[in-house]
Amino acid sequence: MCYEFFLQIVKDDLEKRLGDGYQLALRSIPKNNGIVRDGISISKAGETVAPTIYLNDFYQELLDGEPLSKICDRICQIYQENPSLPYLDSQAFISYERIHDRIVYKLINTQANASLLKKIPSIPFHDMSMVCYLLIEQQEKGYVTALIYKEHLKTWKIRDKDLFLAAIRNTPSLLPPVIQPLNDVLRQLAVEMLGDSYQDAPLDTLLETAAEYHLPEDTSFPALYVLTNPARVNGAACMAYPLAVKNFADRMGRDILILPSSIHEVLLMADDSQYDYDEISRLVTEINASEVPPEDRLSNQIYRYERDLSQITAVSRSLSHCL
């Protein structure tokens, strides 16, 4: 079955299941790094917003042998368990005064988002760009958000400067920085994924084996920390907060290397000025290519926070074109 036919079959099937009173539409939605995902939006008559369920992965399941009927069952179940988005007054995008305290920013790769950046306000940040979005509501599995376009600024009759002043003011308070040792984060993720089946011993063995495998005996392990926000969504933006990395560097008493992990988090480690930055950048590049979903990739560059200068500088040859 070809992909386009699959999309139409899913739409027709859901229309029959849901019956009258629902509006369904197939949509191609641009995502980060130029990725476009196909989804189906479902709304009840009269609603101004509709949840979108992405279908790309479901098509792969079909190719892998999953029956189409079971795929449609699951898509319908997903909608029924998440039937609506939070109510957002249609005037919200007209009145800047009503939403200015929910404007926040995130970091995206500049080169990979060249087309998108023509349509949205942005500020350069090394090989990345700071862009703004509206934080509508926090839910159990994340946030409902809306990217802010240049057309919104025209409607609000504000300047780019006003937008970013609001975002710089709001983001650290609405999405405060969280710094945890990498091992603790891995353990927390394992607990969330495995639930009652989680046991300490297997993960401890895995971490110990990884440390022994990757490090020469005459070096001390450079402890890695994860910098993100409480929701672990767009948390790489925390590296641009005025005090997040500075306070960590002061606590460690060292300059800090910043390794982009994804748009959702960065890794921090104390810098002893003996690391081969380009080699670390190569490793980050390999991990980006093999482990990070394309729409979540941020940068292959390595950055260094210098305490004496109180600033972040790039310290490796940028490999951002590899995203």
LOTORKE-440392 format. One line per 5 residues: number of its first residue (from 1); their letters; for each residue x negated, y, z negated of C-alpha. Coordinates in Angstrom, 1 decimal. Example, Ala and Ser with C-alpha at 12.3 -4.5 7.8 and 13.67 -1.06 7.14 Angstrom:
1	as	-12.3 -4.5 -7.8 | -13.7 -1.1 -7.1
! end
This chain:
1	mcyef	0.0 0.0 0.0 | -1.4 3.4 1.0 | -1.8 6.1 -1.7 | 0.7 8.5 -0.2 | 3.3 5.8 0.0
6	flqiv	2.6 4.8 -3.6 | 3.3 8.3 -4.8 | 6.6 8.5 -3.0 | 7.7 5.0 -4.2 | 7.0 6.1 -7.8
11	kddle	9.0 9.3 -7.4 | 11.9 7.4 -5.8 | 11.9 4.8 -8.5 | 11.8 7.3 -11.4 | 14.7 9.3 -9.8
16	krlgd	16.8 6.1 -9.8 | 15.9 5.3 -13.4 | 16.5 8.8 -14.8 | 19.6 9.5 -12.8 | 21.3 12.9 -12.3
21	gyqla	20.3 15.9 -14.3 | 16.5 15.5 -13.7 | 14.2 17.2 -11.2 | 11.1 15.4 -10.1 | 8.3 16.7 -7.9
26	lrsip	4.9 15.4 -6.8 | 2.2 17.9 -7.4 | -1.5 18.2 -6.6 | -3.2 19.9 -9.5 | -6.7 21.4 -9.4
31	knngi	-8.8 20.5 -12.4 | -12.2 21.4 -13.6 | -15.2 21.0 -11.3 | -13.1 21.0 -8.1 | -11.3 17.8 -9.0
36	vrdgi	-7.8 17.5 -7.8 | -5.4 15.1 -9.5 | -2.0 14.0 -8.3 | 0.9 13.9 -10.7 | 4.7 13.9 -11.0
41	siska	6.4 16.6 -12.9 | 9.8 15.8 -14.6 | 12.2 18.3 -16.0 | 15.8 18.5 -17.0 | 18.0 20.8 -15.0
46	getva	17.6 24.4 -16.3 | 14.2 23.9 -17.9 | 11.4 26.3 -16.9 | 8.5 24.0 -17.8 | 7.9 20.3 -17.1
51	ptiyl	5.4 17.7 -18.3 | 3.2 16.3 -15.6 | 2.1 12.6 -15.6 | -1.0 12.0 -13.5 | -0.8 9.0 -11.1
56	ndfyq	-4.3 8.5 -9.8 | -5.3 5.9 -12.4 | -2.0 4.1 -11.9 | -2.8 3.6 -8.2 | -6.1 2.0 -9.2
61	elldg	-4.2 -0.3 -11.4 | -2.0 -1.3 -8.5 | -5.1 -2.0 -6.4 | -6.4 -4.2 -9.3 | -3.3 -6.3 -9.1
66	eplsk	-0.8 -4.7 -11.6 | 2.8 -5.2 -10.4 | 4.4 -1.9 -9.2 | 7.5 -2.5 -11.4 | 5.3 -2.7 -14.5
71	icdri	3.5 0.5 -13.5 | 6.9 2.3 -13.1 | 8.0 0.9 -16.4 | 5.0 2.5 -18.1 | 5.3 5.8 -16.4
76	cqiyq	9.0 6.1 -17.4 | 8.0 5.1 -21.0 | 5.4 7.8 -21.1 | 7.9 10.4 -20.1 | 10.6 9.2 -22.6
81	enpsl	8.0 9.3 -25.4 | 6.9 12.8 -24.4 | 10.1 14.3 -22.9 | 9.3 18.0 -23.1 | 6.7 20.7 -23.6
86	pylds	7.0 23.2 -26.4 | 9.5 25.9 -25.5 | 7.7 29.0 -24.1 | 9.8 32.1 -23.5 | 9.7 33.1 -19.9
91	qafis	8.8 36.6 -21.2 | 5.6 35.4 -22.7 | 3.6 35.8 -19.5 | 5.1 39.2 -18.9 | 4.4 40.7 -22.3
96	yerih	0.7 40.8 -23.3 | 1.6 41.9 -26.8 | 3.4 38.6 -27.4 | 0.5 36.4 -26.4 | -2.7 38.4 -27.0
101	drivy	-3.5 36.6 -30.3 | -3.4 33.1 -28.5 | -5.9 33.9 -25.8 | -9.1 31.8 -26.2 | -12.1 30.9 -23.9
106	klint	-13.9 27.8 -22.7 | -17.0 27.1 -20.7 | -17.1 25.6 -17.2 | -19.9 25.0 -14.7 | -20.2 28.0 -12.4
111	qanas	-21.4 26.3 -9.2 | -18.9 23.4 -9.4 | -16.0 25.8 -9.9 | -16.9 28.4 -7.3 | -13.5 28.4 -5.6
116	llkki	-11.6 28.5 -8.9 | -13.7 31.4 -10.2 | -12.5 33.6 -7.3 | -9.0 33.4 -8.8 | -9.7 33.8 -12.5
121	psipf	-11.5 36.3 -14.7 | -14.9 35.1 -15.9 | -18.1 36.1 -17.5 | -21.4 34.4 -16.6 | -23.1 32.4 -19.4
126	hdmsm	-26.3 30.9 -18.1 | -25.3 28.4 -15.3 | -21.8 28.3 -16.8 | -18.9 30.7 -16.9 | -16.7 31.8 -19.7
131	vcyll	-13.0 31.7 -18.7 | -9.8 32.3 -20.7 | -6.7 30.3 -21.3 | -3.6 30.6 -23.4 | -3.4 28.3 -26.4
136	ieqqe	0.3 27.6 -26.4 | 0.7 24.9 -29.1 | -1.2 22.2 -30.9 | 0.2 18.7 -30.7 | -0.9 15.3 -32.1
141	kgyvt	-2.9 14.4 -29.0 | -4.3 17.8 -28.2 | -3.2 21.3 -27.1 | -0.7 22.6 -24.5 | -2.6 25.3 -22.6
146	aliyk	-2.4 27.5 -19.6 | -5.3 28.9 -17.6 | -5.2 32.7 -17.2 | -5.5 34.0 -13.6 | -6.3 37.5 -12.3
151	ehlkt	-2.6 37.8 -11.4 | -1.7 37.7 -15.1 | -4.0 40.7 -15.8 | -2.1 42.6 -13.1 | 1.2 41.7 -14.8
156	wkird	-0.1 42.6 -18.2 | -1.7 45.8 -16.9 | -5.0 45.1 -18.8 | -8.6 45.0 -17.8 | -11.0 42.0 -17.8
161	kdlfl	-12.7 43.6 -20.8 | -9.5 43.6 -22.8 | -8.9 40.0 -22.0 | -12.4 38.8 -23.1 | -12.4 41.0 -26.2
166	aairn	-9.2 39.3 -27.3 | -10.7 35.8 -26.5 | -14.0 36.5 -28.3 | -12.0 37.6 -31.3 | -9.5 34.7 -31.3
171	tpsll	-11.5 31.7 -30.3 | -13.8 31.2 -33.4 | -10.8 31.5 -35.7 | -8.2 29.5 -33.8 | -10.8 26.8 -32.8
176	ppviq	-13.5 26.9 -35.5 | -16.8 25.2 -34.9 | -17.3 21.7 -36.4 | -20.8 20.2 -36.6 | -21.3 16.6 -37.5
181	plndv	-24.1 14.0 -37.2 | -23.6 12.0 -34.1 | -23.5 8.7 -36.0 | -20.6 10.0 -38.1 | -18.7 11.1 -34.9
186	lrqla	-19.3 7.7 -33.3 | -18.0 6.0 -36.5 | -15.0 8.3 -36.6 | -14.2 7.5 -32.9 | -14.6 3.8 -33.6
191	vemlg	-12.1 4.0 -36.5 | -9.6 5.8 -34.3 | -9.9 3.3 -31.5 | -10.0 0.1 -33.5 | -7.8 1.0 -36.4
196	dsyqd	-7.5 -1.9 -38.9 | -9.9 -4.0 -36.8 | -12.8 -1.6 -37.5 | -15.8 -2.9 -39.4 | -18.9 -1.0 -40.4
201	apldt	-21.5 -3.8 -39.7 | -21.2 -4.0 -35.9 | -21.6 -0.3 -35.4 | -24.4 0.0 -37.9 | -26.3 -2.8 -36.0
206	lleta	-25.6 -1.1 -32.7 | -27.0 2.3 -33.9 | -30.0 0.7 -35.5 | -30.8 -1.3 -32.4 | -30.4 1.8 -30.2
211	aeyhl	-32.8 3.8 -32.4 | -35.4 1.0 -32.3 | -35.0 0.6 -28.6 | -35.4 4.2 -27.5 | -38.1 5.5 -29.9
216	pedts	-41.8 4.8 -30.3 | -42.8 3.6 -33.8 | -44.9 6.7 -34.4 | -42.1 9.2 -34.1 | -39.3 10.2 -36.4
221	fpaly	-35.8 10.0 -35.0 | -34.7 13.5 -33.8 | -31.3 13.6 -35.5 | -28.5 14.5 -33.1 | -25.5 16.6 -34.2
226	vltnp	-22.2 17.2 -32.3 | -20.9 20.7 -32.0 | -17.2 21.0 -31.1 | -13.9 22.2 -32.5 | -11.4 20.3 -34.7
231	arvng	-9.4 19.0 -31.7 | -12.6 18.1 -29.7 | -11.0 19.9 -26.7 | -13.1 22.5 -24.8 | -15.4 22.4 -27.8
236	aacma	-18.6 23.2 -25.8 | -17.4 26.8 -26.0 | -18.6 26.8 -29.6 | -22.2 27.2 -28.4 | -21.2 30.7 -27.4
241	yplav	-19.8 31.7 -30.8 | -21.9 34.4 -32.4 | -22.8 32.5 -35.5 | -22.2 28.7 -34.9 | -25.6 27.8 -33.6
246	knfad	-27.4 30.5 -35.6 | -26.1 29.3 -38.9 | -27.1 25.7 -38.0 | -30.6 26.8 -37.0 | -31.0 28.7 -40.2
251	rmgrd	-29.9 25.7 -42.2 | -32.3 23.5 -40.4 | -35.1 26.1 -40.5 | -35.9 25.3 -36.9 | -35.2 26.4 -33.4
256	ililp	-32.4 24.3 -31.9 | -32.1 22.4 -28.6 | -28.6 22.4 -27.1 | -27.7 19.4 -24.8 | -24.4 19.7 -22.9
261	ssihe	-22.5 16.6 -23.4 | -19.2 17.7 -21.7 | -16.9 20.6 -21.6 | -15.6 19.3 -24.9 | -18.8 19.2 -27.0
266	vllma	-22.6 19.8 -27.0 | -25.4 18.0 -28.9 | -27.7 19.8 -31.2 | -31.2 18.8 -32.3 | -34.1 20.5 -34.1
271	ddsqy	-36.9 21.5 -31.6 | -40.5 20.8 -32.5 | -41.7 22.4 -29.2 | -43.2 19.1 -28.1 | -40.3 17.7 -26.1
276	dydei	-40.4 17.5 -22.3 | -37.4 19.6 -21.6 | -37.2 18.5 -18.0 | -37.3 14.9 -19.0 | -34.4 15.5 -21.5
281	srlvt	-32.5 17.3 -18.7 | -33.1 14.2 -16.4 | -31.5 12.0 -19.1 | -28.6 14.3 -19.5 | -28.1 14.3 -15.7
286	einas	-28.1 10.5 -15.7 | -25.6 10.3 -18.5 | -23.4 12.9 -16.8 | -23.4 10.9 -13.6 | -22.7 7.5 -15.2
291	evppe	-20.7 8.2 -18.4 | -18.9 11.5 -18.2 | -15.7 11.9 -16.1 | -16.3 14.3 -13.2 | -13.8 16.8 -14.4
296	drlsn	-15.4 16.9 -17.9 | -19.0 17.6 -16.8 | -20.5 20.9 -17.9 | -24.2 21.2 -17.1 | -27.4 19.3 -16.6
301	qiyry	-29.4 22.2 -18.1 | -31.0 22.2 -21.5 | -30.9 25.3 -23.7 | -32.8 26.4 -26.7 | -31.7 28.7 -29.5
306	erdls	-34.7 30.8 -30.7 | -34.4 32.0 -34.2 | -36.9 34.8 -33.8 | -34.9 36.3 -30.9 | -31.5 35.2 -32.1
311	qitav	-30.6 34.1 -28.5 | -30.0 31.1 -26.3 | -32.3 30.6 -23.3 | -32.5 27.9 -20.6 | -35.6 25.8 -21.0
316	srsls	-35.3 23.2 -18.2 | -35.0 23.4 -14.4 | -31.3 23.6 -13.7 | -29.9 20.4 -12.1 | -26.3 21.8 -12.0
321	hcl	-26.0 21.0 -8.3 | -26.0 17.4 -9.3 | -22.6 17.7 -11.0
! end
